[in-house]
Amino acid sequence: MSLALFAIPAIAGGIFAASEYLMSKNSKWDVLSQKYRLPGAPPSAWRACRFVQIESQEGNTLKRTSYSYGISRVSTNIWAQLFPKAFVAASPAGLYLKRQPWNFLHPAILIPWTRVSSVKTNSGTEHVTGLVARRTGLPGQQFQNNIPAAVAGIVNALAGDAVTIQLSDPYIRI
């Protein structure tokens, strides 16, 4: 009985630490934090994000890591509202990103605006069809044109807008 009392929390802690390590490596947050670690005090006006996705390309492979409880704005998940997956803030210095304090391998970062090559705001429908296009290699516009207006309206209402930020160094899409 006493061995289980110590073994179960140790195993759970090990699984959490391994998960944190894999998420940091797969998302390239470790690369971003080496280049853009937040040098000083963070801003006070953080906005909660329930969905953040980081894409990077290695050779012919597109790697995508999502930090998400789901992308719906109409989420009834109280956990997602109390503990968002990520936080974002902006200032003249750049774009700030951070995760929850227990995400110990995801330190807060400040990406200077000089490293941002483009910023694009898409509707929920444009974002979803773009994801399908990147996964399948088919043109996203083809899917978007065939979505009935009522369905597109529902997707846009539930998902909201998605902002895509393309970095130039390293070549990563957030």
Number of C-alpha atoms within 10 A of each C-alpha: 6 6 7 9 9 10 12 11 11 12 11 11 12 12 12 14 15 12 13 16 16 13 19 21 15 16 21 21 21 18 13 20 19 12 14 17 18 17 9 7 6 15 11 7 11 15 13 18 20 20 19 20 13 19 18 18 12 9 6 6 8 11 14 15 18 16 17 15 18 15 16 16 14 11 15 9 10 9 10 17 14 9 15 19 20 21 20 19 17 17 12 7 11 16 17 21 24 20 21 14 10 9 18 13 18 24 20 23 23 24 21 16 15 11 15 19 13 12 13 9 12 16 17 23 23 20 21 18 20 20 13 15 16 12 11 10 10 13 13 19 12 11 16 17 11 9 13 9 11 9 11 18 15 13 17 21 16 15 20 18 16 19 15 17 17 19 19 13 13 14 14 18 19 17
